[in-house]
Amino acid sequence: MVNFIEELVVGSTPAGRLTVQERNLLSVVCKNMISSLLAAWRIVSSIEQKEVSRKNEDLVVLVKDYRSKVESRDRALTGFCWDFEVARLESSAFDVNERVESVLSEHGEAEGFE
């Protein structure tokens, strides 16, 4: 899923620049995906605790393995979403700077603006 979203963002937009609506949509996608993984992690952890208390070692091993898979997916998704949000903030800052320069250049005051 992370690879699909990353391909969508990078592949379908010039230089990875997204519109405000696209950025908002991707933020919602990231939030929903992380929420579902967190819910899965909670369920798996609950099952693990029950099986540990029952001393059912065979199931504990299987559940721990599955929990580690959920955690690795969560880490990958969280990393992608974090990178996306950082890029979003940088893009917003770039857009604001671009607008300021545009307004200043319209008024002939852009020289020396850094």
Biopython code that builds the backbone (N, CA, C, O; Angstrom):
import numpy as np
from Bio.PDB.StructureBuilder import StructureBuilder

atoms = [
    (1, "MET", "N", (0.814, -1.182, 0.000)),
    (1, "MET", "CA", (0.000, 0.000, 0.000)),
    (1, "MET", "C", (0.871, 1.264, 0.000)),
    (1, "MET", "O", (0.588, 2.220, -0.723)),
    (2, "VAL", "N", (1.917, 1.259, 0.807)),
    (2, "VAL", "CA", (2.811, 2.418, 0.871)),
    (2, "VAL", "C", (3.459, 2.644, -0.489)),
    (2, "VAL", "O", (3.560, 3.779, -0.954)),
    (3, "ASN", "N", (3.896, 1.563, -1.124)),
    (3, "ASN", "CA", (4.525, 1.691, -2.439)),
    (3, "ASN", "C", (3.558, 2.272, -3.461)),
    (3, "ASN", "O", (3.950, 3.094, -4.289)),
    (4, "PHE", "N", (2.301, 1.855, -3.410)),
    (4, "PHE", "CA", (1.293, 2.372, -4.330)),
    (4, "PHE", "C", (1.092, 3.871, -4.135)),
    (4, "PHE", "O", (1.059, 4.626, -5.107)),
    (5, "ILE", "N", (0.959, 4.303, -2.888)),
    (5, "ILE", "CA", (0.738, 5.721, -2.606)),
    (5, "ILE", "C", (1.952, 6.540, -3.024)),
    (5, "ILE", "O", (1.816, 7.612, -3.614)),
    (6, "GLU", "N", (3.142, 6.025, -2.713)),
    (6, "GLU", "CA", (4.358, 6.742, -3.078)),
    (6, "GLU", "C", (4.462, 6.875, -4.594)),
    (6, "GLU", "O", (4.821, 7.938, -5.101)),
    (7, "GLU", "N", (4.148, 5.800, -5.321)),
    (7, "GLU", "CA", (4.181, 5.839, -6.778)),
    (7, "GLU", "C", (3.158, 6.831, -7.316)),
    (7, "GLU", "O", (3.431, 7.559, -8.270)),
    (8, "LEU", "N", (1.992, 6.855, -6.706)),
    (8, "LEU", "CA", (0.943, 7.782, -7.111)),
    (8, "LEU", "C", (1.390, 9.226, -6.930)),
    (8, "LEU", "O", (1.195, 10.053, -7.821)),
    (9, "VAL", "N", (1.981, 9.531, -5.795)),
    (9, "VAL", "CA", (2.397, 10.904, -5.497)),
    (9, "VAL", "C", (3.550, 11.325, -6.395)),
    (9, "VAL", "O", (3.509, 12.391, -7.011)),
    (10, "VAL", "N", (4.573, 10.490, -6.468)),
    (10, "VAL", "CA", (5.771, 10.852, -7.218)),
    (10, "VAL", "C", (5.540, 10.756, -8.719)),
    (10, "VAL", "O", (6.012, 11.603, -9.478)),
    (11, "GLY", "N", (4.818, 9.730, -9.149)),
    (11, "GLY", "CA", (4.668, 9.482, -10.569)),
    (11, "GLY", "C", (3.656, 10.343, -11.282)),
    (11, "GLY", "O", (3.807, 10.602, -12.476)),
    (12, "SER", "N", (2.632, 10.795, -10.591)),
    (12, "SER", "CA", (1.550, 11.485, -11.289)),
    (12, "SER", "C", (1.612, 12.998, -11.194)),
    (12, "SER", "O", (0.768, 13.688, -11.766)),
    (13, "THR", "N", (2.585, 13.520, -10.488)),
    (13, "THR", "CA", (2.656, 14.970, -10.345)),
    (13, "THR", "C", (4.011, 15.470, -10.806)),
    (13, "THR", "O", (5.025, 14.810, -10.582)),
    (14, "PRO", "N", (4.038, 16.623, -11.445)),
    (14, "PRO", "CA", (5.328, 17.173, -11.867)),
    (14, "PRO", "C", (6.162, 17.567, -10.651)),
    (14, "PRO", "O", (5.727, 18.359, -9.815)),
    (15, "ALA", "N", (7.341, 17.012, -10.568)),
    (15, "ALA", "CA", (8.304, 17.300, -9.494)),
    (15, "ALA", "C", (7.717, 17.031, -8.113)),
    (15, "ALA", "O", (8.136, 17.649, -7.135)),
    (16, "GLY", "N", (6.749, 16.115, -8.021)),
    (16, "GLY", "CA", (6.185, 15.759, -6.728)),
    (16, "GLY", "C", (5.337, 16.844, -6.097)),
    (16, "GLY", "O", (5.014, 16.756, -4.912)),
    (17, "ARG", "N", (4.965, 17.876, -6.862)),
    (17, "ARG", "CA", (4.150, 18.972, -6.319)),
    (17, "ARG", "C", (2.684, 18.576, -6.378)),
    (17, "ARG", "O", (2.193, 18.148, -7.423)),
    (18, "LEU", "N", (1.997, 18.715, -5.276)),
    (18, "LEU", "CA", (0.593, 18.355, -5.188)),
    (18, "LEU", "C", (-0.256, 19.592, -4.957)),
    (18, "LEU", "O", (0.206, 20.587, -4.399)),
    (19, "THR", "N", (-1.501, 19.512, -5.395)),
    (19, "THR", "CA", (-2.432, 20.587, -5.089)),
    (19, "THR", "C", (-2.838, 20.464, -3.628)),
    (19, "THR", "O", (-2.550, 19.459, -2.978)),
    (20, "VAL", "N", (-3.494, 21.469, -3.126)),
    (20, "VAL", "CA", (-3.952, 21.451, -1.736)),
    (20, "VAL", "C", (-4.917, 20.287, -1.521)),
    (20, "VAL", "O", (-4.840, 19.598, -0.504)),
    (21, "GLN", "N", (-5.816, 20.067, -2.464)),
    (21, "GLN", "CA", (-6.782, 18.977, -2.331)),
    (21, "GLN", "C", (-6.085, 17.624, -2.325)),
    (21, "GLN", "O", (-6.462, 16.743, -1.552)),
    (22, "GLU", "N", (-5.077, 17.444, -3.170)),
    (22, "GLU", "CA", (-4.337, 16.182, -3.202)),
    (22, "GLU", "C", (-3.578, 15.955, -1.900)),
    (22, "GLU", "O", (-3.552, 14.838, -1.382)),
    (23, "ARG", "N", (-2.969, 16.997, -1.375)),
    (23, "ARG", "CA", (-2.253, 16.861, -0.102)),
    (23, "ARG", "C", (-3.214, 16.512, 1.027)),
    (23, "ARG", "O", (-2.911, 15.665, 1.868)),
    (24, "ASN", "N", (-4.365, 17.160, 1.046)),
    (24, "ASN", "CA", (-5.353, 16.864, 2.086)),
    (24, "ASN", "C", (-5.859, 15.434, 1.969)),
    (24, "ASN", "O", (-6.026, 14.746, 2.976)),
    (25, "LEU", "N", (-6.104, 14.986, 0.742)),
    (25, "LEU", "CA", (-6.569, 13.618, 0.533)),
    (25, "LEU", "C", (-5.523, 12.612, 1.008)),
    (25, "LEU", "O", (-5.868, 11.626, 1.659)),
    (26, "LEU", "N", (-4.270, 12.846, 0.695)),
    (26, "LEU", "CA", (-3.217, 11.939, 1.144)),
    (26, "LEU", "C", (-3.048, 11.963, 2.654)),
    (26, "LEU", "O", (-2.710, 10.940, 3.251)),
    (27, "SER", "N", (-3.275, 13.098, 3.277)),
    (27, "SER", "CA", (-3.230, 13.154, 4.743)),
    (27, "SER", "C", (-4.310, 12.277, 5.348)),
    (27, "SER", "O", (-4.068, 11.569, 6.326)),
    (28, "VAL", "N", (-5.495, 12.323, 4.771)),
    (28, "VAL", "CA", (-6.597, 11.491, 5.260)),
    (28, "VAL", "C", (-6.281, 10.014, 5.037)),
    (28, "VAL", "O", (-6.544, 9.183, 5.907)),
    (29, "VAL", "N", (-5.722, 9.689, 3.881)),
    (29, "VAL", "CA", (-5.349, 8.298, 3.595)),
    (29, "VAL", "C", (-4.335, 7.802, 4.625)),
    (29, "VAL", "O", (-4.486, 6.708, 5.169)),
    (30, "CYS", "N", (-3.316, 8.594, 4.889)),
    (30, "CYS", "CA", (-2.301, 8.201, 5.876)),
    (30, "CYS", "C", (-2.934, 8.007, 7.252)),
    (30, "CYS", "O", (-2.652, 7.017, 7.927)),
    (31, "LYS", "N", (-3.778, 8.935, 7.668)),
    (31, "LYS", "CA", (-4.422, 8.831, 8.974)),
    (31, "LYS", "C", (-5.270, 7.575, 9.070)),
    (31, "LYS", "O", (-5.209, 6.860, 10.070)),
    (32, "ASN", "N", (-6.052, 7.301, 8.050)),
    (32, "ASN", "CA", (-6.921, 6.122, 8.076)),
    (32, "ASN", "C", (-6.129, 4.826, 8.075)),
    (32, "ASN", "O", (-6.480, 3.882, 8.782)),
    (33, "MET", "N", (-5.069, 4.774, 7.290)),
    (33, "MET", "CA", (-4.263, 3.552, 7.229)),
    (33, "MET", "C", (-3.540, 3.313, 8.548)),
    (33, "MET", "O", (-3.477, 2.178, 9.020)),
    (34, "ILE", "N", (-2.997, 4.361, 9.144)),
    (34, "ILE", "CA", (-2.313, 4.211, 10.433)),
    (34, "ILE", "C", (-3.311, 3.799, 11.510)),
    (34, "ILE", "O", (-2.995, 2.975, 12.367)),
    (35, "SER", "N", (-4.518, 4.370, 11.469)),
    (35, "SER", "CA", (-5.546, 4.003, 12.453)),
    (35, "SER", "C", (-5.920, 2.533, 12.345)),
    (35, "SER", "O", (-6.078, 1.860, 13.363)),
    (36, "SER", "N", (-6.064, 2.029, 11.124)),
    (36, "SER", "CA", (-6.428, 0.623, 10.971)),
    (36, "SER", "C", (-5.297, -0.297, 11.421)),
    (36, "SER", "O", (-5.550, -1.345, 12.014)),
    (37, "LEU", "N", (-4.052, 0.087, 11.143)),
    (37, "LEU", "CA", (-2.927, -0.722, 11.618)),
    (37, "LEU", "C", (-2.823, -0.691, 13.137)),
    (37, "LEU", "O", (-2.493, -1.700, 13.760)),
    (38, "LEU", "N", (-3.101, 0.455, 13.729)),
    (38, "LEU", "CA", (-3.077, 0.556, 15.180)),
    (38, "LEU", "C", (-4.162, -0.331, 15.807)),
    (38, "LEU", "O", (-3.925, -0.984, 16.823)),
    (39, "ALA", "N", (-5.336, -0.349, 15.201)),
    (39, "ALA", "CA", (-6.415, -1.215, 15.694)),
    (39, "ALA", "C", (-6.010, -2.682, 15.573)),
    (39, "ALA", "O", (-6.257, -3.472, 16.485)),
    (40, "ALA", "N", (-5.389, -3.049, 14.452)),
    (40, "ALA", "CA", (-4.928, -4.430, 14.276)),
    (40, "ALA", "C", (-3.879, -4.779, 15.320)),
    (40, "ALA", "O", (-3.894, -5.874, 15.881)),
    (41, "TRP", "N", (-2.962, -3.841, 15.584)),
    (41, "TRP", "CA", (-1.914, -4.089, 16.580)),
    (41, "TRP", "C", (-2.528, -4.310, 17.962)),
    (41, "TRP", "O", (-2.099, -5.197, 18.700)),
    (42, "ARG", "N", (-3.528, -3.506, 18.309)),
    (42, "ARG", "CA", (-4.185, -3.656, 19.616)),
    (42, "ARG", "C", (-4.839, -5.027, 19.748)),
    (42, "ARG", "O", (-4.726, -5.674, 20.789)),
    (43, "ILE", "N", (-5.522, -5.469, 18.698)),
    (43, "ILE", "CA", (-6.189, -6.771, 18.734)),
    (43, "ILE", "C", (-5.169, -7.890, 18.867)),
    (43, "ILE", "O", (-5.333, -8.794, 19.686)),
    (44, "VAL", "N", (-4.114, -7.828, 18.058)),
    (44, "VAL", "CA", (-3.088, -8.871, 18.102)),
    (44, "VAL", "C", (-2.392, -8.880, 19.463)),
    (44, "VAL", "O", (-2.115, -9.950, 20.005)),
    (45, "SER", "N", (-2.108, -7.714, 20.015)),
    (45, "SER", "CA", (-1.470, -7.647, 21.334)),
    (45, "SER", "C", (-2.374, -8.222, 22.417)),
    (45, "SER", "O", (-1.905, -8.888, 23.340)),
    (46, "SER", "N", (-3.673, -7.961, 22.298)),
    (46, "SER", "CA", (-4.628, -8.510, 23.262)),
    (46, "SER", "C", (-4.657, -10.038, 23.189)),
    (46, "SER", "O", (-4.658, -10.719, 24.214)),
    (47, "ILE", "N", (-4.681, -10.563, 21.965)),
    (47, "ILE", "CA", (-4.654, -12.020, 21.787)),
    (47, "ILE", "C", (-3.359, -12.598, 22.349)),
    (47, "ILE", "O", (-3.366, -13.648, 22.991)),
    (48, "GLU", "N", (-2.253, -11.909, 22.103)),
    (48, "GLU", "CA", (-0.957, -12.374, 22.616)),
    (48, "GLU", "C", (-0.973, -12.451, 24.143)),
    (48, "GLU", "O", (-0.527, -13.442, 24.721)),
    (49, "GLN", "N", (-1.478, -11.420, 24.785)),
    (49, "GLN", "CA", (-1.536, -11.416, 26.253)),
    (49, "GLN", "C", (-2.406, -12.549, 26.791)),
    (49, "GLN", "O", (-2.058, -13.185, 27.786)),
    (50, "LYS", "N", (-3.533, -12.799, 26.134)),
    (50, "LYS", "CA", (-4.410, -13.893, 26.572)),
    (50, "LYS", "C", (-3.725, -15.244, 26.432)),
    (50, "LYS", "O", (-3.831, -16.099, 27.311)),
    (51, "GLU", "N", (-3.019, -15.429, 25.317)),
    (51, "GLU", "CA", (-2.361, -16.711, 25.091)),
    (51, "GLU", "C", (-1.161, -16.901, 26.028)),
    (51, "GLU", "O", (-0.850, -18.023, 26.427)),
    (52, "VAL", "N", (-0.502, -15.816, 26.369)),
    (52, "VAL", "CA", (0.603, -15.902, 27.335)),
    (52, "VAL", "C", (0.048, -16.305, 28.699)),
    (52, "VAL", "O", (0.635, -17.137, 29.391)),
    (53, "SER", "N", (-1.084, -15.713, 29.084)),
    (53, "SER", "CA", (-1.669, -16.056, 30.384)),
    (53, "SER", "C", (-2.184, -17.502, 30.404)),
    (53, "SER", "O", (-2.213, -18.140, 31.456)),
    (54, "ARG", "N", (-2.584, -18.006, 29.243)),
    (54, "ARG", "CA", (-3.033, -19.401, 29.149)),
    (54, "ARG", "C", (-1.861, -20.374, 28.986)),
    (54, "ARG", "O", (-2.038, -21.592, 29.018)),
    (55, "LYS", "N", (-0.660, -19.808, 28.811)),
    (55, "LYS", "CA", (0.569, -20.594, 28.615)),
    (55, "LYS", "C", (0.494, -21.488, 27.369)),
    (55, "LYS", "O", (0.934, -22.638, 27.370)),
    (56, "ASN", "N", (-0.071, -20.920, 26.328)),
    (56, "ASN", "CA", (-0.184, -21.616, 25.050)),
    (56, "ASN", "C", (0.962, -21.142, 24.148)),
    (56, "ASN", "O", (0.780, -20.256, 23.313)),
    (57, "GLU", "N", (2.121, -21.734, 24.325)),
    (57, "GLU", "CA", (3.344, -21.270, 23.665)),
    (57, "GLU", "C", (3.290, -21.359, 22.140)),
    (57, "GLU", "O", (3.875, -20.524, 21.451)),
    (58, "ASP", "N", (2.596, -22.357, 21.614)),
    (58, "ASP", "CA", (2.515, -22.488, 20.150)),
    (58, "ASP", "C", (1.831, -21.280, 19.516)),
    (58, "ASP", "O", (2.310, -20.728, 18.526)),
    (59, "LEU", "N", (0.711, -20.880, 20.099)),
    (59, "LEU", "CA", (0.002, -19.715, 19.570)),
    (59, "LEU", "C", (0.743, -18.415, 19.863)),
    (59, "LEU", "O", (0.693, -17.476, 19.069)),
    (60, "VAL", "N", (1.427, -18.361, 20.996)),
    (60, "VAL", "CA", (2.175, -17.150, 21.342)),
    (60, "VAL", "C", (3.231, -16.864, 20.276)),
    (60, "VAL", "O", (3.424, -15.713, 19.884)),
    (61, "VAL", "N", (3.900, -17.889, 19.817)),
    (61, "VAL", "CA", (4.923, -17.717, 18.782)),
    (61, "VAL", "C", (4.297, -17.195, 17.499)),
    (61, "VAL", "O", (4.830, -16.273, 16.880)),
    (62, "LEU", "N", (3.177, -17.771, 17.095)),
    (62, "LEU", "CA", (2.494, -17.317, 15.873)),
    (62, "LEU", "C", (2.007, -15.879, 16.000)),
    (62, "LEU", "O", (2.159, -15.085, 15.072)),
    (63, "VAL", "N", (1.429, -15.548, 17.134)),
    (63, "VAL", "CA", (0.897, -14.204, 17.338)),
    (63, "VAL", "C", (2.026, -13.179, 17.384)),
    (63, "VAL", "O", (1.890, -12.089, 16.828)),
    (64, "LYS", "N", (3.137, -13.511, 18.038)),
    (64, "LYS", "CA", (4.284, -12.592, 18.075)),
    (64, "LYS", "C", (4.831, -12.343, 16.673)),
    (64, "LYS", "O", (5.207, -11.220, 16.336)),
    (65, "ASP", "N", (4.872, -13.385, 15.870)),
    (65, "ASP", "CA", (5.336, -13.238, 14.494)),
    (65, "ASP", "C", (4.415, -12.299, 13.713)),
    (65, "ASP", "O", (4.875, -11.408, 12.998)),
    (66, "TYR", "N", (3.121, -12.513, 13.863)),
    (66, "TYR", "CA", (2.159, -11.658, 13.163)),
    (66, "TYR", "C", (2.229, -10.220, 13.678)),
    (66, "TYR", "O", (2.146, -9.275, 12.895)),
    (67, "ARG", "N", (2.382, -10.054, 14.992)),
    (67, "ARG", "CA", (2.491, -8.707, 15.566)),
    (67, "ARG", "C", (3.702, -7.977, 15.004)),
    (67, "ARG", "O", (3.635, -6.779, 14.729)),
    (68, "SER", "N", (4.806, -8.695, 14.834)),
    (68, "SER", "CA", (6.006, -8.053, 14.277)),
    (68, "SER", "C", (5.773, -7.620, 12.829)),
    (68, "SER", "O", (6.309, -6.600, 12.397)),
    (69, "LYS", "N", (4.978, -8.386, 12.074)),
    (69, "LYS", "CA", (4.639, -7.984, 10.698)),
    (69, "LYS", "C", (3.784, -6.720, 10.703)),
    (69, "LYS", "O", (4.008, -5.810, 9.906)),
    (70, "VAL", "N", (2.812, -6.669, 11.595)),
    (70, "VAL", "CA", (1.963, -5.472, 11.698)),
    (70, "VAL", "C", (2.814, -4.268, 12.090)),
    (70, "VAL", "O", (2.635, -3.180, 11.543)),
    (71, "GLU", "N", (3.731, -4.453, 13.027)),
    (71, "GLU", "CA", (4.595, -3.354, 13.464)),
    (71, "GLU", "C", (5.503, -2.870, 12.339)),
    (71, "GLU", "O", (5.724, -1.667, 12.199)),
    (72, "SER", "N", (6.033, -3.795, 11.533)),
    (72, "SER", "CA", (6.912, -3.367, 10.436)),
    (72, "SER", "C", (6.124, -2.606, 9.377)),
    (72, "SER", "O", (6.628, -1.633, 8.816)),
    (73, "ARG", "N", (4.894, -3.033, 9.095)),
    (73, "ARG", "CA", (4.051, -2.282, 8.159)),
    (73, "ARG", "C", (3.738, -0.902, 8.707)),
    (73, "ARG", "O", (3.741, 0.090, 7.978)),
    (74, "ASP", "N", (3.470, -0.854, 9.998)),
    (74, "ASP", "CA", (3.168, 0.424, 10.632)),
    (74, "ASP", "C", (4.371, 1.367, 10.560)),
    (74, "ASP", "O", (4.222, 2.556, 10.276)),
    (75, "ARG", "N", (5.564, 0.823, 10.822)),
    (75, "ARG", "CA", (6.778, 1.654, 10.744)),
    (75, "ARG", "C", (6.984, 2.188, 9.331)),
    (75, "ARG", "O", (7.317, 3.359, 9.150)),
    (76, "ALA", "N", (6.786, 1.335, 8.333)),
    (76, "ALA", "CA", (6.962, 1.771, 6.944)),
    (76, "ALA", "C", (5.947, 2.850, 6.581)),
    (76, "ALA", "O", (6.298, 3.854, 5.961)),
    (77, "LEU", "N", (4.705, 2.647, 6.963)),
    (77, "LEU", "CA", (3.666, 3.615, 6.652)),
    (77, "LEU", "C", (3.873, 4.918, 7.410)),
    (77, "LEU", "O", (3.712, 6.001, 6.847)),
    (78, "THR", "N", (4.225, 4.816, 8.673)),
    (78, "THR", "CA", (4.464, 6.011, 9.473)),
    (78, "THR", "C", (5.636, 6.806, 8.908)),
    (78, "THR", "O", (5.584, 8.034, 8.846)),
    (79, "GLY", "N", (6.692, 6.107, 8.496)),
    (79, "GLY", "CA", (7.837, 6.791, 7.879)),
    (79, "GLY", "C", (7.447, 7.506, 6.608)),
    (79, "GLY", "O", (7.849, 8.648, 6.380)),
    (80, "PHE", "N", (6.659, 6.835, 5.771)),
    (80, "PHE", "CA", (6.206, 7.470, 4.533)),
    (80, "PHE", "C", (5.361, 8.700, 4.836)),
    (80, "PHE", "O", (5.563, 9.764, 4.252)),
    (81, "CYS", "N", (4.400, 8.543, 5.767)),
    (81, "CYS", "CA", (3.515, 9.664, 6.093)),
    (81, "CYS", "C", (4.289, 10.824, 6.700)),
    (81, "CYS", "O", (3.996, 11.987, 6.424)),
    (82, "TRP", "N", (5.276, 10.502, 7.528)),
    (82, "TRP", "CA", (6.109, 11.559, 8.113)),
    (82, "TRP", "C", (6.864, 12.299, 7.008)),
    (82, "TRP", "O", (6.884, 13.530, 6.993)),
    (83, "ASP", "N", (7.477, 11.571, 6.096)),
    (83, "ASP", "CA", (8.189, 12.198, 4.984)),
    (83, "ASP", "C", (7.235, 13.039, 4.143)),
    (83, "ASP", "O", (7.578, 14.136, 3.701)),
    (84, "PHE", "N", (6.034, 12.508, 3.928)),
    (84, "PHE", "CA", (5.031, 13.233, 3.153)),
    (84, "PHE", "C", (4.660, 14.542, 3.840)),
    (84, "PHE", "O", (4.568, 15.580, 3.185)),
    (85, "GLU", "N", (4.445, 14.504, 5.154)),
    (85, "GLU", "CA", (4.077, 15.718, 5.880)),
    (85, "GLU", "C", (5.210, 16.743, 5.879)),
    (85, "GLU", "O", (4.961, 17.941, 5.749)),
    (86, "VAL", "N", (6.445, 16.281, 6.022)),
    (86, "VAL", "CA", (7.591, 17.200, 5.962)),
    (86, "VAL", "C", (7.654, 17.850, 4.583)),
    (86, "VAL", "O", (7.858, 19.059, 4.468)),
    (87, "ALA", "N", (7.477, 17.041, 3.536)),
    (87, "ALA", "CA", (7.483, 17.592, 2.180)),
    (87, "ALA", "C", (6.320, 18.561, 1.991)),
    (87, "ALA", "O", (6.448, 19.572, 1.301)),
    (88, "ARG", "N", (5.193, 18.243, 2.606)),
    (88, "ARG", "CA", (4.024, 19.119, 2.516)),
    (88, "ARG", "C", (4.318, 20.472, 3.158)),
    (88, "ARG", "O", (3.968, 21.515, 2.607)),
    (89, "LEU", "N", (4.960, 20.451, 4.321)),
    (89, "LEU", "CA", (5.305, 21.704, 4.984)),
    (89, "LEU", "C", (6.323, 22.500, 4.178)),
    (89, "LEU", "O", (6.221, 23.720, 4.054)),
    (90, "GLU", "N", (7.313, 21.785, 3.628)),
    (90, "GLU", "CA", (8.308, 22.470, 2.804)),
    (90, "GLU", "C", (7.654, 23.072, 1.569)),
    (90, "GLU", "O", (7.985, 24.188, 1.168)),
    (91, "SER", "N", (6.721, 22.329, 0.962)),
    (91, "SER", "CA", (6.020, 22.812, -0.215)),
    (91, "SER", "C", (5.180, 24.039, 0.119)),
    (91, "SER", "O", (5.131, 24.997, -0.652)),
    (92, "SER", "N", (4.523, 24.003, 1.269)),
    (92, "SER", "CA", (3.717, 25.152, 1.688)),
    (92, "SER", "C", (4.596, 26.377, 1.891)),
    (92, "SER", "O", (4.234, 27.484, 1.493)),
    (93, "ALA", "N", (5.745, 26.173, 2.509)),
    (93, "ALA", "CA", (6.669, 27.286, 2.724)),
    (93, "ALA", "C", (7.159, 27.819, 1.384)),
    (93, "ALA", "O", (7.288, 29.030, 1.203)),
    (94, "PHE", "N", (7.434, 26.910, 0.441)),
    (94, "PHE", "CA", (7.884, 27.322, -0.881)),
    (94, "PHE", "C", (6.791, 28.113, -1.586)),
    (94, "PHE", "O", (7.071, 29.134, -2.214)),
    (95, "ASP", "N", (5.537, 27.645, -1.485)),
    (95, "ASP", "CA", (4.419, 28.332, -2.119)),
    (95, "ASP", "C", (4.246, 29.736, -1.564)),
    (95, "ASP", "O", (4.008, 30.678, -2.320)),
    (96, "VAL", "N", (4.363, 29.882, -0.255)),
    (96, "VAL", "CA", (4.226, 31.199, 0.365)),
    (96, "VAL", "C", (5.346, 32.119, -0.111)),
    (96, "VAL", "O", (5.098, 33.268, -0.476)),
    (97, "ASN", "N", (6.573, 31.613, -0.107)),
    (97, "ASN", "CA", (7.713, 32.407, -0.564)),
    (97, "ASN", "C", (7.531, 32.810, -2.022)),
    (97, "ASN", "O", (7.836, 33.939, -2.406)),
    (98, "GLU", "N", (7.033, 31.881, -2.830)),
    (98, "GLU", "CA", (6.799, 32.151, -4.247)),
    (98, "GLU", "C", (5.752, 33.257, -4.413)),
    (98, "GLU", "O", (5.912, 34.148, -5.247)),
    (99, "ARG", "N", (4.683, 33.196, -3.616)),
    (99, "ARG", "CA", (3.631, 34.214, -3.689)),
    (99, "ARG", "C", (4.147, 35.587, -3.260)),
    (99, "ARG", "O", (3.825, 36.602, -3.878)),
    (100, "VAL", "N", (4.950, 35.605, -2.195)),
    (100, "VAL", "CA", (5.499, 36.878, -1.716)),
    (100, "VAL", "C", (6.382, 37.494, -2.798)),
    (100, "VAL", "O", (6.286, 38.687, -3.084)),
    (101, "GLU", "N", (7.239, 36.671, -3.394)),
    (101, "GLU", "CA", (8.101, 37.178, -4.461)),
    (101, "GLU", "C", (7.278, 37.688, -5.636)),
    (101, "GLU", "O", (7.627, 38.697, -6.248)),
    (102, "SER", "N", (6.185, 36.995, -5.955)),
    (102, "SER", "CA", (5.322, 37.409, -7.057)),
    (102, "SER", "C", (4.697, 38.772, -6.783)),
    (102, "SER", "O", (4.683, 39.641, -7.655)),
    (103, "VAL", "N", (4.182, 38.956, -5.574)),
    (103, "VAL", "CA", (3.557, 40.235, -5.213)),
    (103, "VAL", "C", (4.597, 41.343, -5.217)),
    (103, "VAL", "O", (4.338, 42.437, -5.718)),
    (104, "LEU", "N", (5.777, 41.068, -4.660)),
    (104, "LEU", "CA", (6.821, 42.088, -4.635)),
    (104, "LEU", "C", (7.289, 42.452, -6.038)),
    (104, "LEU", "O", (7.563, 43.617, -6.326)),
    (105, "SER", "N", (7.381, 41.451, -6.909)),
    (105, "SER", "CA", (7.840, 41.751, -8.266)),
    (105, "SER", "C", (6.800, 42.569, -9.030)),
    (105, "SER", "O", (7.152, 43.375, -9.891)),
    (106, "GLU", "N", (5.536, 42.364, -8.718)),
    (106, "GLU", "CA", (4.480, 43.169, -9.358)),
    (106, "GLU", "C", (4.615, 44.648, -8.978)),
    (106, "GLU", "O", (4.275, 45.535, -9.760)),
    (107, "HIS", "N", (5.108, 44.889, -7.786)),
    (107, "HIS", "CA", (5.253, 46.264, -7.305)),
    (107, "HIS", "C", (6.666, 46.789, -7.488)),
    (107, "HIS", "O", (6.982, 47.886, -7.029)),
    (108, "GLY", "N", (7.526, 46.013, -8.158)),
    (108, "GLY", "CA", (8.886, 46.447, -8.412)),
    (108, "GLY", "C", (9.786, 46.438, -7.189)),
    (108, "GLY", "O", (10.792, 47.148, -7.170)),
    (109, "GLU", "N", (9.463, 45.672, -6.187)),
    (109, "GLU", "CA", (10.220, 45.682, -4.946)),
    (109, "GLU", "C", (10.958, 44.357, -4.711)),
    (109, "GLU", "O", (11.395, 44.095, -3.590)),
    (110, "ALA", "N", (11.103, 43.534, -5.724)),
    (110, "ALA", "CA", (11.656, 42.196, -5.539)),
    (110, "ALA", "C", (13.178, 42.189, -5.442)),
    (110, "ALA", "O", (13.752, 41.204, -4.976)),
    (111, "GLU", "N", (13.842, 43.253, -5.866)),
    (111, "GLU", "CA", (15.296, 43.238, -5.808)),
    (111, "GLU", "C", (15.786, 43.182, -4.383)),
    (111, "GLU", "O", (15.333, 43.944, -3.529)),
    (112, "GLY", "N", (16.702, 42.292, -4.130)),
    (112, "GLY", "CA", (17.276, 42.167, -2.819)),
    (112, "GLY", "C", (16.443, 41.308, -1.872)),
    (112, "GLY", "O", (16.809, 41.135, -0.710)),
    (113, "PHE", "N", (15.343, 40.776, -2.354)),
    (113, "PHE", "CA", (14.503, 39.920, -1.508)),
    (113, "PHE", "C", (15.096, 38.526, -1.444)),
    (113, "PHE", "O", (15.312, 37.896, -2.479)),
    (114, "GLU", "N", (15.358, 38.045, -0.265)),
    (114, "GLU", "CA", (15.933, 36.705, -0.066)),
    (114, "GLU", "C", (14.994, 35.903, 0.771)),
    (114, "GLU", "O", (15.271, 34.740, 1.067)),
]
sb = StructureBuilder()
sb.init_structure("model")
sb.init_model(0)
sb.init_chain("A")
sb.init_seg("    ")
for serial, (resi, resn, name, xyz) in enumerate(atoms, 1):
    if name == "N":
        sb.init_residue(resn, " ", resi, " ")
    sb.init_atom(name, np.array(xyz, "f"), 0.0, 1.0, " ", f" {name:<3s}", serial, name[0])
structure = sb.get_structure()
